[in-house]
Amino acid sequence: MRGMGNMQGMMKKMQKMQKEMMEAQENLNEQQFEGVAGGGMVKVTVTGERQIVDVALDASVVDPEDVEMLQDLIIIATNDALKKVEETTASTMGKFTQGMNLPF
């Protein structure tokens, strides 16, 4: 019967950890992350759910003769924002899996 008490305690800990993980994920999803390119002349804002919510362009980068440069800057800023989401997610959610040998 001693093993049942340990099992119940472990289940409670797992439920608590699951609840904390869900709260942390919800918090991440509500955050916004800004990526920049061209010295801040292009800014892309994404949510933790990786949805683009804003693109801000400095008028000086809008050159009809060089659309490709603007496209590249938008891609760079978007990737920068997404990288910030990934890094924040890894550091926030990683504390829940620290020490566990989980396959990916």
URKA-V152099 format. One record per residue. N is the residue number from 0. SS is DSSP state (h for helix, s for strand, l for the rest). PSI is psi as a letter, one per 40 degrees, with the letter a starting at -180 (999 if undefined). BURIAL is 1 if it has 9 or more other C-alpha atoms within 8 Angstrom, else 0. Layout:
BEGIN
N:SS:PSI:BURIAL
N:SS:PSI:BURIAL
END
This chain:
BEGIN
0:l:d:0
1:h:d:0
2:h:d:0
3:h:d:0
4:h:d:0
5:h:d:0
6:h:d:0
7:h:d:0
8:h:d:0
9:h:d:0
10:h:d:0
11:h:d:0
12:h:d:0
13:h:d:0
14:h:d:0
15:h:d:0
16:h:d:1
17:h:d:0
18:h:d:0
19:h:d:0
20:h:d:1
21:h:d:0
22:h:d:0
23:h:d:1
24:h:d:1
25:h:d:0
26:h:d:0
27:h:d:1
28:h:d:1
29:h:e:1
30:l:i:0
31:s:i:1
32:s:h:1
33:s:h:1
34:s:i:1
35:s:i:1
36:s:i:1
37:l:f:0
38:l:f:0
39:l:e:0
40:l:e:1
41:s:h:1
42:s:h:1
43:s:h:1
44:s:h:1
45:s:i:1
46:s:i:1
47:l:e:1
48:l:e:0
49:l:f:0
50:l:h:0
51:s:h:1
52:s:e:0
53:s:i:0
54:s:h:1
55:s:h:0
56:s:h:1
57:l:h:0
58:h:d:0
59:h:e:0
60:h:e:1
61:l:g:1
62:l:h:0
63:l:d:0
64:l:e:0
65:l:g:0
66:h:d:1
67:h:d:0
68:h:d:0
69:h:d:1
70:h:d:0
71:h:d:0
72:h:d:1
73:h:d:1
74:h:d:0
75:h:d:1
76:h:d:1
77:h:d:1
78:h:d:1
79:h:d:1
80:h:d:1
81:h:d:1
82:h:d:0
83:h:d:1
84:h:d:1
85:h:d:0
86:h:d:0
87:h:d:1
88:h:d:1
89:h:d:0
90:h:d:0
91:h:d:0
92:h:d:1
93:h:d:1
94:h:d:0
95:h:d:0
96:h:e:0
97:l:h:0
98:l:e:0
99:l:i:0
100:l:g:0
101:l:h:0
102:l:i:0
103:l:999:0
END
